[in-house]
Amino acid sequence: MKIRERVAAARTRATDEDSAVGRGLTLLSAAVAAALVAPLGWLVVDVFGLGSRALSLTVAPQTLQVLVRSVALVGAVTAGSVVVGVPLAVLTVQGGLPFRRFWTVVAALPLAIPSYLGAFAAVSVFGPRGELADVLSPLGIDQIPTIYGFTGAAVVLTLYTYPYVFLTTRASLLSLDASLVEAARTLNASRWEAFRRVTLPQILPGITAGALLVALYTLSDFGTPNIMRVEVFTQFIYARYNAFMREYAALLSLELFAVTAVVLALESRTGADDSGAYGSSGNRGAFDLDLGLWRFPATLLPALVGAVAILLPIAIFGMWFLRSGPGYASGSMAFSWSYGLNSVYVALLAAGGAVLVAVPIGLRSATSDSRLASLADRAPYVGYAAPGIVLAIALVSFSLDVLPALYKTIPLLVFAYVVRFMPQAIGSIRTSRLQVDQGLVEAARVLGRSRAGTFRSVTLPLVLPGIATGAALVFLTTMKELPATLILRPLRFDTLVTYIWRVQEAGLYGAAAVPALVLVVVSGLSMAVILAQEGRSD
């Protein structure tokens, strides 16, 4: 047999084997994805237990009041994030600020701090018995406006979510065809008119995408509204769950999930229009607003935001650390490094579990365009989109009714983490697999390597960085997760976040200094991993 015929025969044999294994891998991926999201369906089973009361509870005045308040908070935070994020993006891309890269990092860093830690610091400074009240008291000022309530929650959430708008708008500006703006200027359009008629329509999809991310975060956030004492849907659900009203909590969870689905649908429609926004070609991102001497006062905006959102919480946590002595919190409230070890333990289990599940799904979705493979790839994002408290309520109901031995156990807690954060690993692995040169894989198969041998010697070394990145992202985000950990953790199993939550409720702020600083560092590392991943994909 000639060499060419032998190569053709080997290629045909390899293709047949790949097709059979690929179909099996697709079915496995679909089955795994279905098993992950199935417990969410148990909320419907719980709601059936309410019978005819379900409808009356759905439209009860208190429920509607909380729903309206939640939607209003989403609207206020989203609008505030656009107001802060868009000017910062324009200034750092086109404004000619001195030390532009430094201010870009400063403007993005608040995203690395969990908003509940920011709320914690804000209450400590601006609360009725906070640091500011202590400073003003000798001056005869006994009362300051309260930070608690809707306005305080909106301000704190805006400070820690606007980077979503900042980053997406900045990406749009960097992709902008600057020649269009220059053409408008040569046609005697003023700076404002050129921005309104040329720049704004091109960056609008980026602004909208960031705004929808802010809306999703605000809708699902649990810690910040609770600390700021404003009753929104997540806090309302948690209160009903603690009052042993499980079916009612399930009904509210479904309502919250429905609102989340509406936001996701809007995001999906916006994403479909993104291509047009970035599709132009030309002199990208070179346009400069030329602020002249105004560029120096303009630096006050990123400086002010950075001081309030970054320096203030770090200074407060540092002050607590220096003030807190051995007697600041004692007994069950005393801090123990075992809480940190518990956080690392469950985060490692979650990272390992997420990678095990994500590898077949990510690899298959990168190499197949079948509908089943696409469905298996997208299904886990349902768990990612579900607010943490909704997922926790669903798993509590599912475990009590179906697998009571798992109720409040480590395996169930880790399962929740895997469902919640696994898409981060899937995305990273899929991206790495897409970057593998398929010619190398085919060459190994033609040269007689088995499918397993080709994967081990060619594919695996190339996708290993993506697997490691996915595991790191799941590990770091698990360390910060609050509502699912509060509800699903075993009895007397505390982590860093649950310990912070306990001492916050007891008013022992100083005891939270060390775990809060640790979480800020962990959050910073997670953002560094995300930025490194983006840089690698570029």
Backbone torsions as a table, in degrees:
resi	resn	phi	psi	omega
1	MET	NA	133.4	179.3
2	LYS	-67.9	159.2	-177.5
3	ILE	-61.2	-41.4	-178.3
4	ARG	-62.0	-39.5	179.9
5	GLU	-69.1	-36.8	178.9
6	ARG	-65.7	-39.3	178.1
7	VAL	-64.5	-42.3	-179.8
8	ALA	-63.6	-40.5	179.4
9	ALA	-64.7	-41.7	179.5
10	ALA	-65.1	-37.8	-179.8
11	ARG	-67.1	-40.0	178.9
12	THR	-64.3	-43.9	179.4
13	ARG	-62.4	-40.9	179.9
14	ALA	-65.3	-38.9	-180.0
15	THR	-64.5	-42.0	178.8
16	ASP	-62.8	-44.2	179.6
17	GLU	-63.5	-41.3	-179.5
18	ASP	-62.6	-39.4	-178.7
19	SER	-63.8	-44.2	-179.1
20	ALA	-65.6	-47.5	179.9
21	VAL	-65.8	-37.8	179.9
22	GLY	-62.3	-42.3	178.6
23	ARG	-63.1	-41.9	178.0
24	GLY	-62.4	-40.7	-179.7
25	LEU	-67.0	-36.9	177.8
26	THR	-63.9	-45.2	179.1
27	LEU	-62.8	-41.0	178.3
28	LEU	-62.4	-43.9	179.9
29	SER	-62.3	-43.2	179.9
30	ALA	-64.6	-40.2	179.8
31	ALA	-65.3	-41.6	179.2
32	VAL	-64.3	-44.1	-179.9
33	ALA	-62.3	-41.2	179.2
34	ALA	-64.6	-40.3	179.4
35	ALA	-64.4	-30.8	-178.6
36	LEU	-72.8	-39.6	-173.9
37	VAL	-94.1	-11.2	-176.8
38	ALA	-57.9	-41.8	-179.0
39	PRO	-57.6	-26.3	178.3
40	LEU	-62.0	-30.9	179.1
41	GLY	-66.9	-17.5	-178.8
42	TRP	-67.0	-18.4	175.5
43	LEU	-59.3	-37.2	-179.9
44	VAL	-65.0	-40.5	178.6
45	VAL	-60.7	-42.7	179.3
46	ASP	-63.2	-40.2	-178.3
47	VAL	-65.1	-33.6	176.8
48	PHE	-59.2	-28.3	178.9
49	GLY	-66.0	-18.3	178.7
50	LEU	-77.9	-20.0	-179.3
51	GLY	63.6	-137.0	-176.7
52	SER	-71.1	-13.5	180.0
53	ARG	-71.7	-17.5	-175.7
54	ALA	-57.9	-45.1	-177.5
55	LEU	-66.2	-44.5	-178.7
56	SER	-65.4	-35.7	177.4
57	LEU	-69.9	-32.9	-179.6
58	THR	-63.9	-38.3	-177.1
59	VAL	-104.8	15.9	178.2
60	ALA	-61.7	143.5	-177.3
61	PRO	-54.4	-41.2	-178.3
62	GLN	-65.6	-39.8	178.5
63	THR	-63.3	-46.1	-179.6
64	LEU	-65.2	-35.8	179.0
65	GLN	-62.8	-44.2	179.0
66	VAL	-66.9	-38.3	179.2
67	LEU	-62.4	-45.7	179.9
68	VAL	-63.4	-41.3	-179.8
69	ARG	-64.4	-40.0	179.3
70	SER	-63.9	-45.8	179.7
71	VAL	-65.0	-38.1	178.1
72	ALA	-64.1	-39.8	178.4
73	LEU	-65.0	-40.8	176.7
74	VAL	-59.6	-44.8	179.9
75	GLY	-64.0	-42.8	-178.4
76	ALA	-66.1	-44.1	-178.5
77	VAL	-67.8	-40.4	179.6
78	THR	-64.0	-45.0	178.7
79	ALA	-63.7	-42.8	178.6
80	GLY	-62.8	-38.5	179.8
81	SER	-66.0	-37.1	177.3
82	VAL	-67.0	-42.5	-179.2
83	VAL	-62.4	-37.6	-179.5
84	VAL	-85.4	-43.4	-170.8
85	GLY	-72.7	-39.8	-176.4
86	VAL	-67.2	-49.3	178.1
87	PRO	-60.1	-37.3	178.9
88	LEU	-63.6	-40.1	179.0
89	ALA	-64.8	-43.8	-179.9
90	VAL	-63.6	-43.2	-178.8
91	LEU	-64.3	-42.0	-176.0
92	THR	-77.8	-19.9	178.9
93	VAL	-97.0	-45.0	-172.2
94	GLN	-117.9	-7.3	-170.8
95	GLY	-81.7	-11.9	180.0
96	GLY	66.0	34.4	-179.6
97	LEU	-65.6	144.0	170.9
98	PRO	-65.3	142.8	-177.6
99	PHE	56.0	49.6	-173.8
100	ARG	-56.9	-43.6	-178.8
101	ARG	-63.0	-39.4	179.2
102	PHE	-61.2	-45.8	-179.1
103	TRP	-69.4	-28.0	175.9
104	THR	-64.9	-44.1	178.5
105	VAL	-65.4	-42.0	179.3
106	VAL	-60.1	-42.8	-177.8
107	ALA	-68.0	-28.0	-178.5
108	ALA	-88.4	-22.5	-171.3
109	LEU	-62.7	-32.9	179.8
110	PRO	-54.6	-24.0	177.7
111	LEU	-64.4	-20.8	-178.0
112	ALA	-83.3	-5.0	-179.1
113	ILE	-108.6	122.9	177.7
114	PRO	-57.4	137.4	-174.4
115	SER	-63.1	-29.2	-179.5
116	TYR	-69.0	-28.1	173.9
117	LEU	-72.0	-36.6	175.7
118	GLY	-63.5	-40.5	177.0
119	ALA	-64.9	-39.5	177.9
120	PHE	-57.8	-48.1	-179.5
121	ALA	-67.8	-39.7	-178.5
122	ALA	-62.7	-42.0	178.2
123	VAL	-64.9	-37.7	-179.7
124	SER	-65.4	-31.5	-178.5
125	VAL	-90.5	-49.5	-171.1
126	PHE	-102.6	2.7	178.8
127	GLY	-69.3	169.5	-176.8
128	PRO	-61.1	-27.6	176.4
129	ARG	-117.1	30.5	-176.2
130	GLY	-86.7	-174.2	-176.2
131	GLU	-63.9	-39.1	-179.0
132	LEU	-65.2	-40.8	178.1
133	ALA	-62.5	-38.0	178.7
134	ASP	-65.7	-36.6	-179.7
135	VAL	-70.5	-39.3	-175.6
136	LEU	-82.2	-19.1	-176.6
137	SER	-59.0	-46.0	177.8
138	PRO	-62.8	-18.0	179.3
139	LEU	-88.0	4.2	177.7
140	GLY	89.5	5.0	178.7
141	ILE	-95.8	105.0	-174.4
142	ASP	-90.8	-22.0	-177.2
143	GLN	-132.5	141.3	173.9
144	ILE	-124.3	155.6	178.9
145	PRO	-55.8	138.6	-177.6
146	THR	-69.3	142.6	177.1
147	ILE	-91.9	-14.3	-179.2
148	TYR	-71.5	157.5	174.9
149	GLY	104.6	-169.7	-172.9
150	PHE	-59.6	-48.3	-176.0
151	THR	-63.7	-44.6	179.4
152	GLY	-61.0	-43.2	179.3
153	ALA	-62.9	-41.6	-179.4
154	ALA	-63.9	-42.3	-178.7
155	VAL	-65.2	-47.1	-178.2
156	VAL	-63.2	-45.7	-179.9
157	LEU	-63.5	-37.3	178.5
158	THR	-62.6	-41.1	-178.0
159	LEU	-62.8	-28.1	-175.4
160	TYR	-109.4	2.6	177.0
161	THR	-119.7	-16.0	-178.1
162	TYR	-58.2	-27.0	179.0
163	PRO	-57.6	-24.2	174.6
164	TYR	-59.1	-47.1	179.2
165	VAL	-68.6	-40.8	-179.3
166	PHE	-58.7	-47.5	-175.2
167	LEU	-70.1	-41.9	-179.2
168	THR	-71.2	-37.3	177.2
169	THR	-67.4	-40.0	178.3
170	ARG	-60.8	-41.9	177.7
171	ALA	-61.6	-39.6	178.6
172	SER	-65.5	-41.3	-179.7
173	LEU	-65.2	-37.8	179.0
174	LEU	-68.8	-23.1	178.3
175	SER	-93.4	0.5	-174.8
176	LEU	-67.3	139.2	174.3
177	ASP	-81.2	97.4	-173.6
178	ALA	-65.8	-21.7	-178.5
179	SER	-63.9	-29.3	177.9
180	LEU	-66.0	-41.5	178.6
181	VAL	-66.6	-41.8	179.4
182	GLU	-64.2	-36.3	177.9
183	ALA	-64.8	-40.9	178.3
184	ALA	-62.9	-39.0	179.9
185	ARG	-66.6	-38.2	178.8
186	THR	-69.1	-19.5	177.0
187	LEU	-92.0	21.9	173.9
188	ASN	71.5	20.1	173.7
189	ALA	-76.1	139.4	177.0
190	SER	-70.7	169.3	179.1
191	ARG	-58.8	-44.8	-177.9
192	TRP	-66.5	-41.4	-179.9
193	GLU	-65.5	-39.6	178.0
194	ALA	-64.6	-38.5	178.7
195	PHE	-67.1	-44.2	-176.0
196	ARG	-69.0	-39.1	-172.5
197	ARG	-95.5	-20.4	-176.8
198	VAL	-117.2	-55.3	-174.3
199	THR	-69.3	-50.8	-173.7
200	LEU	-57.1	-46.2	178.9
201	PRO	-60.3	-31.4	-178.6
202	GLN	-77.0	-30.8	-178.3
203	ILE	-97.2	-2.6	-177.1
204	LEU	-59.3	-41.5	177.3
205	PRO	-60.5	-36.7	177.9
206	GLY	-66.2	-41.7	177.5
207	ILE	-62.0	-44.6	-178.2
208	THR	-64.7	-40.5	179.3
209	ALA	-62.2	-43.4	178.3
210	GLY	-66.3	-39.8	179.9
211	ALA	-62.7	-38.6	179.6
212	LEU	-69.7	-33.9	174.0
213	LEU	-63.0	-40.3	177.0
214	VAL	-62.2	-43.6	-179.7
215	ALA	-61.3	-42.7	179.3
216	LEU	-63.6	-43.6	-179.0
217	TYR	-63.3	-46.1	-177.9
218	THR	-62.9	-39.9	-178.7
219	LEU	-64.9	-34.3	-174.7
220	SER	-95.3	-10.0	-174.8
221	ASP	-68.1	138.2	-177.8
222	PHE	-114.1	-45.4	-171.8
223	GLY	-66.7	-47.3	-175.0
224	THR	-62.6	-50.9	178.4
225	PRO	-60.3	-34.6	180.0
226	ASN	-65.6	-46.0	180.0
227	ILE	-65.7	-36.0	-178.0
228	MET	-86.1	5.1	173.9
229	ARG	58.5	44.1	173.4
230	VAL	-121.9	126.8	-174.5
231	GLU	-83.7	110.3	174.5
232	VAL	-118.3	-175.1	-171.3
233	PHE	-61.2	-44.0	-177.9
234	THR	-63.1	-42.7	179.3
235	GLN	-68.2	-37.5	178.0
236	PHE	-62.0	-43.5	178.7
237	ILE	-63.6	-44.2	-178.1
238	TYR	-62.2	-40.1	179.4
239	ALA	-65.1	-41.1	179.0
240	ARG	-68.0	-36.0	178.4
241	TYR	-64.9	-43.3	179.4
242	ASN	-68.7	-20.7	177.8
243	ALA	-90.3	15.1	178.4
244	PHE	60.0	32.6	174.7
245	MET	-105.0	68.4	-170.3
246	ARG	-64.0	-44.2	-178.6
247	GLU	-64.8	-39.4	178.2
248	TYR	-64.8	-41.4	177.6
249	ALA	-61.8	-37.7	178.3
250	ALA	-65.3	-40.7	178.3
251	LEU	-62.0	-45.6	179.1
252	LEU	-64.2	-36.7	178.3
253	SER	-61.6	-41.9	178.6
254	LEU	-64.4	-38.4	177.9
255	GLU	-63.6	-43.5	179.0
256	LEU	-64.3	-39.4	179.0
257	PHE	-65.1	-35.9	178.6
258	ALA	-65.4	-42.4	177.5
259	VAL	-63.3	-40.4	177.3
260	THR	-60.8	-40.0	179.7
261	ALA	-63.3	-37.3	178.0
262	VAL	-63.0	-44.4	179.0
263	VAL	-62.7	-41.7	179.3
264	LEU	-63.5	-38.2	178.4
265	ALA	-63.1	-40.9	176.7
266	LEU	-62.7	-42.2	179.1
267	GLU	-62.4	-40.3	-179.8
268	SER	-63.0	-42.2	179.7
269	ARG	-66.1	-37.8	177.9
270	THR	-65.5	-41.6	-179.6
271	GLY	-60.7	-33.1	-179.6
272	ALA	-66.2	-23.2	-178.8
273	ASP	-93.4	-2.2	-173.6
274	ASP	-63.8	-32.6	-174.0
275	SER	-59.9	-37.8	179.7
276	GLY	-65.8	-30.8	-178.1
277	ALA	-71.2	-31.0	-175.7
278	TYR	-109.2	9.8	-171.3
279	GLY	-85.8	-12.3	-177.8
280	SER	-73.1	157.0	179.4
281	SER	-122.8	160.7	179.4
282	GLY	143.3	-150.8	-176.7
283	ASN	-81.9	85.8	-168.3
284	ARG	-79.3	133.0	169.1
285	GLY	67.1	9.7	-175.5
286	ALA	-89.8	-8.3	-176.2
287	PHE	-71.4	135.9	-179.0
288	ASP	-120.6	133.3	-179.6
289	LEU	-70.7	-20.7	179.0
290	ASP	55.0	69.1	-178.9
291	LEU	-75.3	-10.6	-178.7
292	GLY	65.5	-139.2	-179.6
293	LEU	-69.6	-15.8	179.1
294	TRP	-66.8	-14.3	-179.3
295	ARG	-66.5	-24.5	179.0
296	PHE	-73.6	-49.9	173.9
297	PRO	-61.5	-29.0	-178.5
298	ALA	-63.5	-23.3	178.7
299	THR	-68.6	-13.4	179.1
300	LEU	-63.6	-30.5	-178.7
301	LEU	-64.6	-56.8	176.7
302	PRO	-63.8	-31.1	179.6
303	ALA	-66.4	-43.3	-179.3
304	LEU	-66.1	-45.9	-179.9
305	VAL	-62.8	-42.8	179.4
306	GLY	-64.4	-38.4	-179.3
307	ALA	-65.2	-42.2	-176.7
308	VAL	-77.2	-42.1	-172.5
309	ALA	-86.8	-24.8	-175.4
310	ILE	-113.4	-57.1	-174.4
311	LEU	-66.7	-39.7	-176.3
312	LEU	-60.0	-53.8	179.8
313	PRO	-63.2	-37.6	179.6
314	ILE	-65.4	-39.8	178.0
315	ALA	-64.7	-40.7	-179.8
316	ILE	-65.6	-45.3	-179.9
317	PHE	-64.7	-38.3	177.3
318	GLY	-64.4	-39.6	178.3
319	MET	-65.6	-41.8	176.5
320	TRP	-59.7	-41.4	-178.5
321	PHE	-62.0	-42.0	-178.6
322	LEU	-73.1	-35.0	-178.4
323	ARG	-76.8	-36.0	-170.9
324	SER	-68.3	123.2	175.9
325	GLY	-104.4	-176.2	-178.2
326	PRO	-63.9	-23.8	-178.2
327	GLY	-96.7	5.6	-177.1
328	TYR	-62.4	-40.5	175.0
329	ALA	-140.3	131.8	-176.9
330	SER	-131.6	178.1	179.6
331	GLY	62.5	-136.2	-177.2
332	SER	-70.1	-15.0	-179.6
333	MET	-89.3	-6.7	-179.2
334	ALA	-68.2	140.2	179.9
335	PHE	-74.4	141.0	177.2
336	SER	-133.2	139.0	178.4
337	TRP	-67.0	-11.5	175.6
338	SER	-63.1	-26.7	176.9
339	TYR	-65.2	-39.6	176.6
340	GLY	-65.4	-40.7	178.4
341	LEU	-64.7	-38.0	176.9
342	ASN	-62.4	-41.6	178.4
343	SER	-61.4	-45.2	-179.3
344	VAL	-64.8	-39.6	-177.7
345	TYR	-60.8	-53.1	-177.7
346	VAL	-71.1	-30.7	178.4
347	ALA	-68.2	-38.2	176.6
348	LEU	-65.2	-42.7	177.9
349	LEU	-62.0	-41.9	179.9
350	ALA	-64.9	-42.4	179.9
351	ALA	-62.9	-44.8	178.9
352	GLY	-63.1	-45.7	179.8
353	GLY	-63.9	-40.9	-179.3
354	ALA	-64.3	-40.2	-179.8
355	VAL	-67.4	-42.2	179.5
356	LEU	-58.2	-40.7	-178.8
357	VAL	-79.3	-36.1	-173.0
358	ALA	-76.1	-27.6	-175.8
359	VAL	-58.6	-54.2	179.7
360	PRO	-63.1	-37.4	-178.9
361	ILE	-68.1	-46.5	-178.4
362	GLY	-65.3	-43.0	-179.4
363	LEU	-65.8	-42.4	-177.1
364	ARG	-70.2	-40.2	-179.1
365	SER	-66.3	-24.8	179.7
366	ALA	-79.0	-21.5	-174.7
367	THR	-114.0	-0.9	-178.7
368	SER	-130.8	142.5	176.7
369	ASP	-110.7	19.2	179.4
370	SER	-72.0	156.5	-178.3
371	ARG	-66.6	-36.7	-179.0
372	LEU	-66.1	-41.8	178.4
373	ALA	-65.2	-38.8	178.1
374	SER	-66.0	-39.6	178.2
375	LEU	-65.1	-42.2	178.9
376	ALA	-64.0	-31.5	179.2
377	ASP	-74.3	-37.6	-175.7
378	ARG	-85.4	-28.0	-175.2
379	ALA	-56.4	-43.7	-179.7
380	PRO	-60.4	-20.2	179.6
381	TYR	-69.4	-15.6	173.9
382	VAL	-63.2	-44.2	177.1
383	GLY	-65.6	-35.4	179.6
384	TYR	-67.9	-36.2	-178.6
385	ALA	-78.4	-25.0	-178.3
386	ALA	-67.1	129.9	175.1
387	PRO	-55.0	146.2	-176.1
388	GLY	-55.4	-38.2	-177.8
389	ILE	-70.3	-32.5	177.2
390	VAL	-65.9	-45.7	178.2
391	LEU	-61.4	-41.6	-178.6
392	ALA	-64.5	-44.3	179.0
393	ILE	-61.5	-41.3	179.9
394	ALA	-62.7	-42.9	-178.3
395	LEU	-71.2	-32.3	175.1
396	VAL	-63.1	-47.4	-179.9
397	SER	-62.6	-44.9	-178.0
398	PHE	-63.1	-44.5	-177.6
399	SER	-68.9	-39.9	-179.4
400	LEU	-65.8	-37.0	-175.5
401	ASP	-87.2	-32.8	-171.8
402	VAL	-111.3	-46.5	-176.3
403	LEU	-131.1	73.7	-175.6
404	PRO	-61.9	-23.6	179.6
405	ALA	-65.5	-19.6	-178.1
406	LEU	-91.3	-7.7	-175.6
407	TYR	-60.4	126.2	-179.7
408	LYS	53.0	53.1	176.2
409	THR	-123.0	163.5	177.8
410	ILE	-61.0	-44.7	-179.8
411	PRO	-57.4	-40.3	179.7
412	LEU	-68.4	-38.7	178.2
413	LEU	-62.8	-44.0	179.9
414	VAL	-66.5	-38.3	176.9
415	PHE	-58.5	-42.3	178.5
416	ALA	-61.5	-43.0	178.2
417	TYR	-61.4	-42.6	-178.1
418	VAL	-62.8	-45.5	179.2
419	VAL	-61.9	-40.8	-173.9
420	ARG	-71.9	-40.6	-168.8
421	PHE	-115.7	-3.3	-177.1
422	MET	-57.9	-35.5	178.3
423	PRO	-54.8	-27.6	175.9
424	GLN	-61.3	-41.2	179.1
425	ALA	-71.9	-38.8	179.5
426	ILE	-60.4	-47.0	-178.9
427	GLY	-61.4	-42.5	-179.7
428	SER	-65.5	-43.2	-179.0
429	ILE	-68.4	-41.6	179.5
430	ARG	-62.3	-41.5	179.2
431	THR	-61.8	-42.9	179.5
432	SER	-64.2	-40.2	-179.0
433	ARG	-67.5	-35.6	178.5
434	LEU	-64.9	-25.5	-178.3
435	GLN	-86.0	-5.0	178.1
436	VAL	-74.8	130.5	178.3
437	ASP	-69.5	112.3	-177.2
438	GLN	-62.8	-24.2	178.5
439	GLY	-62.8	-34.4	178.0
440	LEU	-66.1	-40.6	179.8
441	VAL	-64.8	-46.1	-178.9
442	GLU	-65.2	-37.1	179.6
443	ALA	-63.5	-41.6	179.2
444	ALA	-64.5	-39.2	179.3
445	ARG	-67.9	-41.5	179.9
446	VAL	-64.3	-32.9	179.6
447	LEU	-80.4	6.9	171.2
448	GLY	101.0	1.5	177.4
449	ARG	-70.2	140.6	175.4
450	SER	-70.0	169.5	179.1
451	ARG	-62.0	-44.4	179.7
452	ALA	-64.9	-39.9	-179.9
453	GLY	-66.2	-38.1	177.9
454	THR	-65.5	-42.0	179.6
455	PHE	-63.6	-42.2	-175.8
456	ARG	-69.1	-39.4	-172.6
457	SER	-94.9	-21.7	-176.0
458	VAL	-115.9	-59.4	-171.8
459	THR	-70.8	-48.2	-173.5
460	LEU	-58.5	-46.5	178.9
461	PRO	-60.3	-30.1	-178.1
462	LEU	-80.4	-29.5	-179.5
463	VAL	-95.3	-5.3	-177.9
464	LEU	-58.1	-41.3	176.6
465	PRO	-59.8	-37.3	177.9
466	GLY	-66.8	-38.3	177.1
467	ILE	-64.0	-43.4	179.7
468	ALA	-64.3	-40.0	178.8
469	THR	-64.7	-43.6	178.4
470	GLY	-61.0	-42.8	178.9
471	ALA	-63.2	-40.8	-179.8
472	ALA	-64.8	-41.3	179.7
473	LEU	-63.6	-44.6	179.6
474	VAL	-63.7	-42.2	179.9
475	PHE	-59.6	-49.1	-173.7
476	LEU	-70.7	-38.3	179.3
477	THR	-73.4	-31.2	176.1
478	THR	-64.0	-37.8	-179.5
479	MET	-57.5	-28.9	-173.9
480	LYS	-98.5	-10.4	-171.4
481	GLU	-65.0	131.4	-174.6
482	LEU	-107.0	-62.5	-168.8
483	PRO	-62.7	-43.5	179.5
484	ALA	-64.0	-37.2	179.2
485	THR	-66.8	-41.5	179.7
486	LEU	-60.5	-41.4	-172.9
487	ILE	-85.4	-36.2	-170.5
488	LEU	-99.6	-11.7	-175.2
489	ARG	-64.7	148.3	175.2
490	PRO	-64.3	158.9	178.2
491	LEU	-61.2	139.0	179.9
492	ARG	60.4	23.6	174.0
493	PHE	-111.1	96.7	-178.6
494	ASP	-100.2	144.5	172.6
495	THR	-116.8	-177.3	179.8
496	LEU	-59.6	-45.1	-176.0
497	VAL	-70.8	-38.1	179.3
498	THR	-70.3	-32.9	176.5
499	TYR	-66.7	-44.0	176.4
500	ILE	-58.2	-41.2	-179.3
501	TRP	-64.1	-40.6	-179.0
502	ARG	-66.2	-47.0	-177.4
503	VAL	-71.6	-28.7	175.6
504	GLN	-65.3	-42.7	179.2
505	GLU	-67.0	-29.8	179.3
506	ALA	-86.3	-4.9	-179.8
507	GLY	77.2	11.8	-180.0
508	LEU	-91.8	69.1	-172.5
509	TYR	-61.5	-38.9	-176.9
510	GLY	-58.4	-31.2	-178.8
511	ALA	-69.1	-16.6	-177.7
512	ALA	-90.8	1.6	-173.4
513	ALA	-59.7	-53.6	-175.2
514	VAL	-64.1	-52.3	-180.0
515	PRO	-62.9	-32.9	178.7
516	ALA	-65.6	-44.0	178.4
517	LEU	-63.9	-38.9	178.2
518	VAL	-62.1	-42.3	-179.0
519	LEU	-68.1	-34.6	176.3
520	VAL	-62.6	-42.4	178.3
521	VAL	-63.8	-44.3	179.8
522	VAL	-61.8	-41.5	179.5
523	SER	-63.5	-40.5	177.5
524	GLY	-62.5	-38.7	178.3
525	LEU	-65.2	-39.8	-179.9
526	SER	-63.9	-37.8	178.0
527	MET	-68.4	-37.2	178.0
528	ALA	-62.8	-39.1	178.5
529	VAL	-64.2	-42.4	-179.9
530	ILE	-62.8	-44.8	-179.9
531	LEU	-65.0	-38.4	177.7
532	ALA	-64.1	-39.0	178.9
533	GLN	-65.0	-41.9	178.8
534	GLU	-63.4	-39.4	179.0
535	GLY	-64.6	-37.0	179.4
536	ARG	-68.1	-38.9	-180.0
537	SER	-68.4	-30.7	176.6
538	ASP	-66.5	NA	NA
